[in-house]
Amino acid sequence: MATAGAAAVAAPLAPSLLTKVRGASAATGGQRQTPLRQWAMVFDLRKCEGCVTTDKAPQCVEGCNAEHFVPQGQEWIRVFEVEGAAGHNYFLPRPCMQCENPPCVNVCPVGATYRTDEGIILINHDRCIGCRMCMAACPYGVRSFNWDQPPNPAGATFANYSPEYPVPHRRGTVEKCMLCAHRVGDGRLPACAEACPMYAVYLGDLGEDIATNGKEVVKLSDFLAANSAFRLKEDLGTRPRVWYIPGHGQDEGHDITVRSRPKKARSWQEQGATLEHKDEGVKK
């Protein structure tokens, strides 16, 4: 696998990045034990091939569907087949961009959509009135609306709802990717990154300037600069915190002249996902 020279550091998980973030306590004199993270994501398109060579649906999508019980017909992360130069198509995963200047937050009339101190855009469904102004404002099309009551897993009625893990789902509200806030705050990778068989998805911390895909650790700024990273629709001034390393799956030896399409991702019901294996992420 190609690396960006000095950008590649150690091989295992980054212990300082994947560490549970704890708040202030009396023992620390009201001070946080660790500084606030400034979360970011990187998708290495040199590795991403839409899971076509694995003969499976995009595993990042299925991992997200199972983790959050995403309502059927929605995808909080979508994988697009993009027509590239000389007919060399490539795959582009698209989650919420976690913008620093988020149009969705700016237009919400009731403050239901907000940005955390760690840079994650969340939705408070207790406040959401379903006006969908945020959907109209989002230039990335990453939000969905629950027109009907979505099915919820057994036991969801006993879960204590949180914007970081919005289960049970509710009719008449907007939903989207939450950067797995319940996981990253607990020292774990987002579900999409954990599920990716190509290790194409990185979780980064702009403050510590590191990122990991669960297999290697890189210095984030060097990794982005050395590989000509780009962000979607930067000209709009949204300042997204999701970067892409350009490529066509060539790092894994995939023949980019082969036209293959990924299979349709399965819903959480089709995967047989249950609430029981999410207990560590559900606040009760």
N, C-alpha and C positions, 0 to 999 in steps of 0.2 A: 504494500500500500504506500502510495506516495505521501510524503509529509512535507511540511513547510520549513525544512531546515531546523533552525533554532526554535521554531514554534512548538515542536513536539517535545514534551517533557517526560514525565513518568508514564508507565503503562496502566497501573491500576486506577481506581476511582480517585478523584481529588478529595482527600479527607477534609480539607478546609471548606470546599464547596458543598459537598454532600454531608453536611453536619446540621443536625436539627437546630433551628434558630429559636432561641428562648428569649422571652421578654424580660422586663425588669422585675426585680424581686427585692424584698427587704434585705436579703443577704448581700446584694450588690449595691445597696444604697440607692435603689431606684434606677440604677443604670442598667442598660442592656448588657448581657453577657457577651454578645457578639454584635458586630455592626450590621446595619440593615443591608440586605442583599440588593443588588440592582440587576434583576433577572433579564436575560436575553436568550435568544435561540439562534442557532446556525444550522442550516440544512446544506450538507455537502452533496451537490448534484452530481459530482463525479462518481459517487457511490450509489445514489438512488436510481433504481431502474424499475420503479413501480411494482416491484416484486414479481415481474413477469417471468424471470428465470427460476423462481422458486415455485411456480405454478400455483401461487396463492393470490388472494386479494391483497391489496396494500395493507401490510400488517400494522402500520401506524394508525390507520383508520380503524381497523378492527380492535386494536388495543384501546383506543380512545372510546369506541362504542361500548366495549365491555366494562371499562373502568367507570364510566359515568352513566351507563344505562341510557345512552343517547336515543331519543325517540326515533322510531323507524321513519325513514324518509329524510332525516337530517344527517349531516356529517359535520362535526365540529372541526375536523381537519379533512381537507379534500385533496386528492392527488390528480392534477391535471396533466394531460398529454399535450405538450406544447410543440408546435412546428418550429424547428430550428433552421439554421442555415444549411443549404445544400440538401434539404430533405431529411436531415438528421433530427428526428423528433426526440424530445427528452421529457422527463417527468418532473413536475413541480408541486411539492406538497404546500398547502396553504392553510395555516391555522390563523387564529387571531394575531394581528401584528403587534399587539401590546404597545400602541403608539404613545410617545411622550406628549404629543399634542393631539389627543384623540377627538375627532369630530363627534363621535357618539356621546362622549361625556359632555361636550360643550352644548349639545342640543337637547339633552334629556330635561324635560320640564319639571321633573320631580326629584332629580338627584338619585335615581335608582341605579344608574350606571356611574361608576366612579373608579378612580385610579388609586391604588394603594401606594404607600410610601416605598414599596419595593418594585413599583412599576408594573403591576398586574392590573388589568382592567377587569373588574368584577361587576356583577349585576345583583342588586338586592331585590329579590322577587317579592318580598313583602311590600315594596314600594312601587314596583313596576305596574303601570296602568295599561300597558299594551298599546300605546299610541303608535309605536313602530317608527318614531322619528329617528331613533338611533340607527335603524336598519337603512333608512333613506340616506342618512349622513355618512355611513361607512363606505369608503371607496373600494373596499376589498371584498364586500359581499360575504362576510363571514358570520352573519347573524341569521337566526331562524326564529320563526314564530310558532307557538303552539296554538293552532286553531281549535284543536280538540284536546280533551284530557289525555295525555300520553299514558300508556301503561307503565306501571311502576313495579319493581321487583317485590317479591314477597318480603314482608318485614319493613318496607319503606315507610309505612305509616308510623313506625316507632323510631325512625331516624330523626334526629334534631337538625332541622334545616340550617344550612349555612351558605352564604354566597360563595365560599370557597369550595363547597361540595354540594351543589343544588339538587339534592334528592330529598323528598320526592319532587318530580317535575310537576309543573302547574299549567293548566289551561290559561290562555290569554296573556302569556308572558313571553318575553324574548329570551333566547338562550344562545350560548356561543362557547368557544374554547376559553377555559379559565387558566391556561398554562399549568393545569394540575396544581393549583395553589395548595391544596391539602397535602400533596405529595412533596413538593419542593420545600415547603416549610418544615417538613418532617425528615429532610435529608435524603429524599429519593428522587430519581429521575422522573420526568413526565412519562405518562403511559406510552405516548407515541415513541419516545426515545428508547424506552425499555423494550418495546416490541419490535423495533426495526432490526431485521436480521443482518443488514449491511452496515450498521453503526453509522448511519448517515445523519443522525439527529443529535445535536449537541445542546446541552444546557450550559449557559454561561452566566457569569457574574461580572458586570462591567466595573464594579468597585474593586474587586480583587484581580480583575483582568485575567481570568482563567475560564476554561470551558472543558466539559467532558462529555463523551458519548457513552461512558460506562466501560470503555476499553482503553482509551488513552486520554491524556490530559494535555491541553495546548494552552499557550499564552494567547489569549483571545485577540488582542490588538495585532500581534504579529501574524496570527493565523488569517485574520481578515485582510490585512494589507498585502501579505505575500501571495494571496490567492485571488486578488481582484474581486473581493466580495461586493455584492450589491444588495440593495433593498428595493422593494416594489414601490413604485409611484412616489419616489423620494421628492419629486418636483412639487408635490402637493403640500409639503411642509408638515406632514403628520409625524415625522421622525419615528418610523417604526423600529422596534427592537428585535426584529427578525431579519437575519442576513442570509444570503445564499452564496455558496461557492459555485461558480459556473462550471458546467461539465455535462457529460452525457452518459454517465454510468461506466466510463472507460476504465476507471481504477479497478473495477472488478472483472475486467476482461469481456464485458458484454459487447457483442457486435452491434454497433449503433445503426447499421444499415437494416437490421431486422425490425420489421414493423410488428410489434406485439402490443396488445392492449391488456391492462390489468383486469382481473376479474372483479365483479361487484363485491364490495365488502359486506360481510354479514352483520346484521343487527345483533344487539346483545341477546335478544330472545333466541335467535338462530344459533348463537354460540353457546347457549345454555348458561349464560352468566347469572350468578346469584348474589344477593346482598351479603351472604355470609362471608365470602372471601374478601369483602371490602370493609370488614369491621374496623380495621385499623385506620381507615380513612373517613369513617362516618362518626361524627360527634354525637354522642348519645346523652 
